Amino acid sequence: MSESKIPYKIYLSEDEVPKAWYNLRADMKNKPAPLLNPGTLRPMTAEELAPVFCEELVKQELDDTTQYIDIPQEIRDFYRMFRPSPLVRAYCLEEKLKTPAKIYYKFEGNNTSGSHKLNSAIAQAYYAKKQGLKGVTTETGAGQWGTALSMACSYFGLDCKVFMVKVSYEQKPFRREVMRTYGASVVPSPSETTNVGRKILAEFPGTTGSLGCAISEAVEVATSSEGYRYVLGSVLNQVLLHQSVIGLEAKAAMEKYNVKPDIIIGCAGGGSNLGGLIGPFMGEKLRGEADYRIIAVEPASCPSFTRGTYAYDFCDTGMICPLAKMYTLGSSFIPSANHAGGLRFHGMSSTLSQLYHDGYMEATSVEQISVFEAAEQFARVEGILPAPESSHAIRVAIDEALKCRETGEEKTILFGLTGTGYFDLVAYEKFHNGEMSDYIPTDEEIAASIARLPKVE
Amino acid sequence: MSESKIPYKIYLSEDEVPKAWYNLRADMKNKPAPLLNPGTLRPMTAEELAPVFCEELVKQELDDTTQYIDIPQEIRDFYRMFRPSPLVRAYCLEEKLKTPAKIYYKFEGNNTSGSHKLNSAIAQAYYAKKQGLKGVTTETGAGQWGTALSMACSYFGLDCKVFMVKVSYEQKPFRREVMRTYGASVVPSPSETTNVGRKILAEFPGTTGSLGCAISEAVEVATSSEGYRYVLGSVLNQVLLHQSVIGLEAKAAMEKYNVKPDIIIGCAGGGSNLGGLIGPFMGEKLRGEADYRIIAVEPASCPSFTRGTYAYDFCDTGMICPLAKMYTLGSSFIPSANHAGGLRFHGMSSTLSQLYHDGYMEATSVEQISVFEAAEQFARVEGILPAPESSHAIRVAIDEALKCRETGEEKTILFGLTGTGYFDLVAYEKFHNGEMSDYIPTDEEIAASIARLPKVE
């Protein structure tokens, strides 16, 4: 590796933390379809959303015309703790792959939540505080979002109640302890503390919980407690808005060195990091100012873009939340328990779904073992232990770089490295021991859950 | 928190990664006492050290006159992946403590080894590679050093054999899996792969291992295998030399903003991070160019500076390594198993011991529960989950800042934040559950192990 004009890590200064979020929807001709009230099947109004979400966040959720929304100074102050995040030129990986491609990654893992989730958690906590609320509730699976939210609430002195899927609460105690360090109360779900929890426990006494059930409990507590609201870490428009700092910084850092990506790659679960990373680039593409290949990478075990259908569906398995139009496998689809990473959500952000539907981006799916092979290859030369989720993007970035080796093209590749894998070592252990397997759902399985989609005229 | 001239994080540019290590011993009038051959009780010669350590490292170990030693370009290239590390102004902590003190910390945890250990691991791996060796061996307890070394060996394509204390291998599988991700072979110690391991297993079939035993196995394999040497992550002069990058960067970053610390604080186990952080500052003090209060913080459960004696002792509990003159509790001293952090070494680096003996630095000891209280307080406002080891320094930094609140003095405090606590969540859990206790050895216990020190005239 030789010294080069472009440093290994490009750090913007703290003054260059974005001053406004970029609202991708403002540049879309075909706006993402609105959330529907599951009872009336009419678009959800601000009034209907207000008992669940904070006022300012409802506004952001429904605003599809304002291009830039100012980031309050208090949030920018917090961002300064871990932003701007580095844009890294992967010199060592390029050398290892013997590729003429130039590979960059935006690394969002250098904060204690270990992921990009903190970008939206701090914004949501701020607006809750500003509204004079006492606290917020949320659900968490493995705990990435819950960790980020507990850090954000601790900073603003808000109470934070996290319903954690019981099986994760018991088997993955470490993120739980990080949340407790930040003062959050973490309740295994289903719990005896809510009506819905008691009902589920009475019906299924041995249940180890599900994300759908945890959502139901969190929403119940938020809507029935004075001074509480519910917050969510992905899928929603507001979350993509907050995550736009990833793309804004990446673009600014590249422009400093006159670099333009040819290909932009991100892993896709609910779509929050992908939407954030590609946002400002996609904006240019929508406005006809530039062209980029944009690739969403999803796990072959949960392939909503590549094998799902574009339709209205519930966001939660409990079917209590509004309906969203999205690429979905059906809210009753259950990804293989063997799948180690996140990215297990059955649907995809409405915004990204619309863009994919309109042909502005590609999607591909990758299998688990090849994802861990990419993760290990990356870790060994770049020195970062990547999260399994992020490693889906690494897999495709490596594949594209290898294609360049074949063709001799010097393409510039940018991908999102959303987080670290410190809490995923049980999965790495399985991989090392040859105990990991790939699971790809059959056409029949997917058809069966899609057949159960709600009927929306 | 208001915008200030001094940013939250001070990043030097990659060109400012130090070009030479600073060798503190060159500025010491009273040089640290030499290692002694345990057989002859004469100073170890380069020839005697060569079968165990790499040639270039033996030179560095014995060199107490060269003030600066060039850092080879290959090591600087690797340093660029995670260095310069940020110097952080702890604005949020200051505000929380309502102190007029200005608090800075040098954060060494933003790399996958999670600690400062990588600074020396990459240097030691480089010299092994340069000497044409096939690989290196080492021991590791909880796995921090082993992780750093496996990353370094992976980068240079060296084989890496880590003997991991059996109880940690079984109970703390996560760092083991990080090491395996980097291609290291990790062997639970004692093992059937060495003479000393087999002997110990025959004698104590149920043993869960010890660091001393793991050292013995690693040294045996290094000295009996063609093309292998043994490497060590703390205590040695060469390690303090490599770690001087911490202090050099901290000093350069502070000088950019015309800041001079009044108090410099570091946690102290074997002394590697403390020696690195204080190195260049201590140099100025030794040369009479500046004055600083320098405080070593050790756990009350393993208080080698504050309650040990200054004498020749074995570095390992197996008593096979050379004798070092140091503040020691005796190599037979066993710290309480309850103590969660590292810093469990019975002795202290010879260099630091001499400086402490000559009155150039202070030492203090702190109890475990108060350390975790400081860790939690720090995490909640500064957003970093600190390692228990690092939190010893945080405890004293907070205490000094609170004294400033009493007196109104605007002192500038610098401390070393050596690593993250992602792999220490079992200890955090104990703390949250009120199951943590403090253990302070009795005078009788310490006297008993000191009575067993080797007799050196």
Contacts between the chains, C-beta under 8 A, distances in Angstrom:
chain1	res1	chain2	res2	distance
A	1	B	77	5.1
A	3	B	77	8.0
A	7	B	13	7.3
A	7	B	14	4.8
A	7	B	80	7.5
A	8	B	14	6.2
A	8	B	80	4.5
A	8	B	81	6.3
A	9	B	14	7.1
A	9	B	80	7.5
A	9	B	81	8.0
A	11	B	11	5.3
A	13	B	7	7.2
A	14	B	7	4.8
A	14	B	8	6.1
A	14	B	9	7.1
A	77	B	1	5.0
A	77	B	3	7.9
A	80	B	7	7.5
A	80	B	8	4.4
A	80	B	9	7.6
A	81	B	8	6.3
A	81	B	9	8.0
A	81	B	92	7.6
A	81	B	382	7.2
A	81	B	383	4.7
A	82	B	383	6.5
A	92	B	81	7.6
A	92	B	155	7.8
A	110	B	110	5.4
A	111	B	383	6.1
A	111	B	384	7.9
A	112	B	379	6.9
A	112	B	383	5.7
A	112	B	384	5.5
A	112	B	385	4.5
A	112	B	420	7.6
A	114	B	422	7.7
A	151	B	383	6.1
A	154	B	380	4.6
A	154	B	381	7.8
A	155	B	92	7.8
A	155	B	380	7.6
A	155	B	381	7.1
A	155	B	383	7.6
A	173	B	425	7.1
A	173	B	429	6.4
A	174	B	422	7.6
A	174	B	425	4.2
A	177	B	425	4.3
A	177	B	428	4.7
A	177	B	429	4.7
A	177	B	432	6.5
A	178	B	385	6.1
A	178	B	425	6.7
A	178	B	428	7.6
A	180	B	428	7.6
A	180	B	429	7.9
A	180	B	432	4.9
A	181	B	375	7.9
A	181	B	376	5.5
A	181	B	379	5.4
A	181	B	380	7.5
A	181	B	385	6.6
A	181	B	428	5.8
A	181	B	432	7.3
A	182	B	379	6.7
A	182	B	380	5.9
A	183	B	380	6.6
A	375	B	181	7.9
A	376	B	181	5.5
A	379	B	112	6.9
A	379	B	181	5.4
A	379	B	182	6.7
A	380	B	154	4.6
A	380	B	155	7.7
A	380	B	181	7.5
A	380	B	182	5.9
A	380	B	183	6.6
A	381	B	154	7.8
A	381	B	155	7.2
A	382	B	81	7.2
A	383	B	81	4.7
A	383	B	82	6.5
A	383	B	111	6.1
A	383	B	112	5.7
A	383	B	151	6.1
A	383	B	155	7.7
A	384	B	111	7.9
A	384	B	112	5.5
A	385	B	112	4.5
A	385	B	178	6.1
A	385	B	181	6.6
A	420	B	112	7.6
A	422	B	114	7.8
A	422	B	174	7.5
A	422	B	422	4.2
A	422	B	423	7.3
A	423	B	422	7.3
A	425	B	173	7.1
A	425	B	174	4.2
A	425	B	177	4.4
A	425	B	178	6.8
A	428	B	177	4.7
A	428	B	178	7.6
A	428	B	180	7.6
A	428	B	181	5.8
A	429	B	173	6.4
A	429	B	177	4.7
A	429	B	180	7.9
A	432	B	177	6.5
A	432	B	180	4.9
A	432	B	181	7.3
